[in-house]
Amino acid sequence: MTRANIYIHPSSFVDEGVIIGNGTSIWHFSHIFKGARLGENCKIGQNVVIHPSVVLGNNVKIQNNVSLYDGVVLEDDVFCGPSCVFTNILNPRSAYPRNSPEFYKKTTVKRGASIGANATIICGVTVGRHALIGAGAVVTKDVGDYELIYGNPARVRGHVCECGEKLLFSSDTSICSACQKTYKKSDDRINRLS
């Protein structure tokens, strides 16, 4: 089905009341629940589930087999690799259901961040702008802007440019070898210089 520059594959189910921005495409076997908000030019891969209170910014790319549960917010230009996992309850129990909003922990992935395939994001964390989370990482705490993290539990392994290349600091500054953007490190925080 196509309407207003939006593509929804016939095998997908999009509830009434979903807000979808222009240029967004939703591929095979996905389900978008009533109340979800998807920005412009988003690419939703195969077998993706997006729950009611989820908010996606513009130009978000979600690869196959990702479930976004209530409480997840992805800002503009976020990339979610295949089968990455988001949680929304810290202590789930089948015998003691916690399926109401007061139990959901908010998880925010800020602008330009990328999450690698099969990474797990424990609820309640914030992933900083342009951070890069490696494949298979288990993220249990907040991630700073431009941080490169991987492992289980994930730890800081360096910093990356907005274009994704690893930054090498010889002093308190680094110039990206790929795009020439310049960064300054101060108290373990990275800022891009204009």
Summary of the structure (lengths in Angstrom):
residues: 194
radius of gyration: 17.5
end to end distance: 43.2
largest distance: 54.7
contacts: 636
relative contact order: 0.09
helix: 2%
strand: 37%
